[in-house]
């Protein structure tokens, strides 16, 4: 199809969109008296309209039953979390028993590191990527120090080559091979939060295992955004949040994946809590911990019912839409976003904007990161004045994300018009 950067063409694409009805299932923020062009789904997904009723149901059960809602509520709290793996497994390329909904991302990362980062005198190094999300780096440093090592000795950052904005796969694999038997863990963001680069998780996992190391991924910007095959790729563990592409509310409940080869290994060290105990003996309050033989064995405390109610509302929409169709539209919508931005840059008088996200299919998801070489703060103001919301990572990078469940092709066109106005001045 020959694309055209016109309003008429954008509306034609919207009319042909098989997922167009799902936009009406979300609240679209109002800015300057009209629906905004919301391009911040990589930061905080929008609220499903069904959320309030599901949360209200749990508040009513709490009011009406008190503690008895644990067993006798409309959705008994004791097993509320049991059905989430069925919803999430297709999004992760995982088996149900490998998935657990719990805590928040960094807490889950610490739990996974306690199990999978077990350094020894000869094997203690960790590989991570440049521009990793800061919380991941903090967690890695604290775990390194907790185990008696120094960050400068143990942590190896894979950097972009001079003059480049993204990391080459061959540089990651080369460093893994170079570290060899001294490497304990590779931890990479499946999709880099700043650039939107999608990493070859299958290749990285295989390379780590080839030298005897473990491999994990932060999927905060990947889950619900790109296709994942965690089981097939033999990833040891992964963690994520649910408030970005999964639309499950600010600070919403997180999740973790543990590969099937580990879940039944009770000899693995873990930071134990009573909710991770085997269900048959969880309420017997024994002193000896009996871990559940699934990813649930890494749970600590009873999960937040209200957060899970929000999560349920969001995942139900993914189920209705089918993740396959979400991915199909995501590919088309992100291609349209790239086309519009490139068209505006090509025809602008001043070449002061640059796409820093890899543009090849499979190397990006919904997010496209744009470098503004001049007046980034002014462009941010222009966006808001035109009821467009995008995310500025100071000082000069805009993360622009068109989410297939609620963004339209017209949204992208309107963003392009504001960008065009900015670059013409």
N, C-alpha and C positions, 0 to 999 in steps of 0.2 A: 504494500500500500504506500502510495506517495503522500507523505504528510504535508499539511499546510498549516502554518502558524496564523490561523484566523479563528475568530469566535464561531463562525458558522461551522467550521470543521470540527472544533472542540465539541460543539453541541451535537453534531452528527455522531461522534464517538460515544457521547453520553447516552444518546438515544439507543444505540446498538449494544450498550453495556448489559450483559446478563445479570450483573450484581447491583444494578442501579437502585433497586427497591430497598437495599440494606442501609442506605444513607438515612432513610426515615426512621431507622431504629436507634439512632443516636441523637443526643442533644448537640447542636452546633452552636458554639459560643457566639454571642452577639457583640459586635463592636461598632460603635458609631451608628447604632440604631438598625443594623442589618446583620444578617448571617455573615460571619467572617469567613475568609479563606484560610482554613486552619491547616497549616503544613508543619505541625509540631508533634505528629504521632510518634516520632522516635524519642520524644521527651516525656509526654504524657498523652496516652490515648484518650479518646472522648468517652463520655459516659453513655452506656446503653440505657435506653428508656425503661427497660425492664428491671433495672437495678433496684430502684426504690421499693418496688413491691416485694422483691425477694428479701431485702434487708428488713423491711417492715414485718414480714412474716416471722422472722427470727426474733425480732423485738417483741412481737405479740406472744410468741411461744414462751419467751423468757418471762413476760408479765403473767401469763396464764398458768404456766406449769412450774416456774422456778427451776430447781435442779432436776425435776422430773422430765424436763424437755430433753435431757440427755438420752433418755430411753423412749419417751412417749410423745415427743413433739411430732409435728407433721413430717419433718425430716430429722429423725433422731440424731442428736449431736455426736453420739458415740461413734457412729460410722459415716458421718457427713462427708468426710474426705475420701471415702472409699471409691466413689465413682469418678473422681478427677483423672486418675490414670487413663481411663477409657477415652476421655475427651482429649487428653494431652498427648498420648502415645502417637497418634497419627501426625501430629505437628512436629514431633521429635524424631520420628523414625526409630521408635523404641518399643520394647515390650512393656505391657502394663506393669509387670512386677519390677521394672527398672525405674519407675517414676514415683516421686512422692511430692506432694504439695505441703510446704512448711516454711515458717520463718520469713526472712528477707534474704536478699542475695548475698550480702557480705557475711551474714551469720552462717548461711549455708556453705559459703566458700571456706570459712574457718573450720567447719565440721568436716568438709571433704579433705582439707589440708591435714587435719589431725590424723586422718586415715592414710592418705596417699602421699604425703610428704614425710617420710620416715628416714631422715638422712643418717648416713654412717660416715666413718672417717674418710673413706675413699669416694663415696657417692653422696654429694650434698648440694650440687648446683641446680639452679632453677633458671629456665629460659622464659622470658616474656617479651612483649613487643613494645616498641616506642609508641608513645601516645596511648598506652593502656589506660583504662579508666583509673583514676587516682585511688579509689577504694580498693581495687585489686592489688595495687602496688603496696598500699599500707598493710593489707592482710599478709602478703608475701613477706614483707620485711619483718613484721611482728612474729610470724611463724619461724622464720630463719633465726631470729634472735632468741625466741623461746627454746629453740633446739641447740642453743649455744654457739651459733655461728655469726659471722659478721656479714652484713648485706653486701659490702663491697667485694667480699670473697666469694659469696655464694650466688649472687644474682647477676644474670647476664642479659642485657637489653639488646634485642635485635633492632638496629636502627635503619632508617631509610638511607639510601645512598645519597651522596652529595648532589644537590639540585633536584632530588626526587621527593615526592610527597607521600608515596606509599612504599610498602615493604615487599621486596621480592621473595617469592617462595623459595628460590634456590639459596638465598642467604639464610633463611631459617633452617633449611635442611643441612646446609653446610656447617652451621654452628652446632647443630645437634650431633652430627658426625664427629666434629672436632672435639666436643666435650666427651663423647664416648662414655666410658665406664664411670666418669665422675658426675654424670648427669642423673639427677634424681627425678626431676619433674619438668614438664613443659606446660605452661599455662598461657593460653592466648585467648583474646576476645574473638569469638567466631566471626563477628562483624565489628570492625573497629569503630568505636563510638564517635570519633572525630572525623574520619575520612569516609566512612561508609564502606571501606574495603572488606570484601568477603575473603576469608582465608581458606585454603585447601585443607580442610580439617582431616580428611581421609589421609592425605599424604603426610601431614604433620604427625598424626597419631601413629602411622606405620613406622615413620622414622624414629620416633621416640622409643617405641617398643623394640626396634631393631638394636638399640644400644642398652636395653634393659631398664629404661626409664618409664615412668607413668606419664599420662597425658590427660589434661583436663581443659575445659573451655568455659569461658564466661559467655553465656548466650543471651545476655540482656537485650542486645540489638539484633539477635538472630531469630529467636523463637517467635513464631507467628509472622515472620518476615521473609524467610528463605526456606528452601527445602533442606531438611536435616535427615541424616541416616545414622544416628548415633550408635545403634546396635551393630549395623553392618561395618561401620568404620572402627569398631572396637575401642571407642573412646572410653577411658576408665571412669571419668565422672564429668558432670557438667552442672552448672548452676545458672539460675536466671531470676529476673524479676517479672512481674506480671502487669506492670502499670504502663508499659509502652505499647507495643503492638498487640498485646493481649487485653488492653482496655479494662483493666481490673482495679482501677482506682489508685489515687496517690498513696504511696507506701504500701500498696497491695501485697498480698501474700506471695511469697516466692516459691521456688521449686528446685528439685535436684534430680539428677539422673545418676544411677550407679549401674555399670554394666553387669549383665547377668553372671559373668564369671566371678564377680566379687560378692554378690548379694547374699549368698548362703555361706560365705566363709566367716564363721564366727570367731576365727582366730585373728581377724583383722582388728587392730586397735581402733576404737572410736570413742568419742565423748558421749557417754550414754545418758539417756533420760527415760523416764517411765513410759512415755508414749511410744518409744521405740521398742519396747518390750513386746514379745510375742503376744498376740491378742488373747490367746487362751489363758495366759497367766498375768496379763497386764494389771488387772484389778485385785490380784492376790497379794500385791505389795511385798513380794519376796525381796530379800537383800541381794540375791544373785541375779544379775541381768541376763535375760534370755532374748537375744535380738530377734526381731521378726526376720523371716527368711526372704525379705524383699527389700526394696529401697526404703521402706518404712522403718527399717531397723536403725536408721540414722536420725529418726525424730527425737526430740527432747520433751517438749511439753504439749499439752492439749492445744490444738490449733485454734485460731480466732474464727469463730463461727461467722461473725459479721463480715470479715474480710473474705471468707470463703463464699458467702452468699453473693458478694459482688463478682467474684471470680466465676461463679456458676452462670451468672447472667451473661457475662462476656463470652465464655466458652460455648454457650448454647448458640450464639450467633455464628461462631465459626462452624459449628456442627450443621446448622441450617444452610449455610452458604457452601459448605464443603471446601476443605483446605486446597484441594486441587484447583478449584475455580478461583480461589483467592490468589494463588500463585500465578495462575494464567493472567488474571487482570493486573497483578502487580508488575509482571514483566512488560505488559503493554503500557501501563501508566507511567512506569519509570522511563521507558523508552521515549514516551511523549514528553516527559519532563526534560530529558536530556536534549531532545530535538529542539524544544522551545528555547531552552537556555542557550544552546549552541547557535541557534538562529539569531537570537538577540545579540550575542557577543560578536558574531560574524559581521553583523550589519551596524555595529556601533562605531561611532567616530573614535572613541578612546578605548583601547584594549586594556581595561583596568579590572576585568573579571576573568577568573580562571576556574574551571571545574577541576577539583583535585581528587574526585572519586574515580576509580577505574571505570571506563565506559563499556568494556566488553561484557556481553551477556555472561552471567554466572559469577562475575567478579564484583557485583554490587546488588543490593536489595532495593528497598523503596527509597532509602536516603541518598540524596545527592548533595555533596558538600561543595560550596562555592566560595572561592577566595576573592574578596573585594580588596584590591590593592590601594584604593583611595576611598576615604569618606564612608567607612563601613557604618559608623554610628548614624550618619545622615540617612543612609539607605534604610537602616532599621526604623528610623522615624517615618520615612516615606511609606514603608510597608504598613505600619500601624495606621497612619492617616488614611490609607486606602483599604482599611479593614482586612489586611493580610497579616497573619501571624506566622513567623518563621523564627528559628532559633539562632541567635548570634552567640558564637563562642568567641569571646573577646581574645584578641582585638579585631580580627578581620575575617573569620570564617562563619558562613551561614550554612546551617544544616537544614535542608529543605526536603520534606518528606511527604509524598503523596500516598496515603494509605488506601488500599483498594476497597475496604469495607465502607468508607464514608467520604473519601475525596473523589472529586469529579475531574474530568478532562478540562472542563471550563475553569475550575480552580487553578489548574496549572497555567492555562492561557492567561488568566488575570494576573497571576504572579509574574509571568513573562512581560506583561505590559508595564508593570511597576518597575521591573528591572530595566526595561527599555528606556523608560523615562529617566531613571537614575543615571544610566550610562550615556545619555545624550547631553547631560549637563556638565 
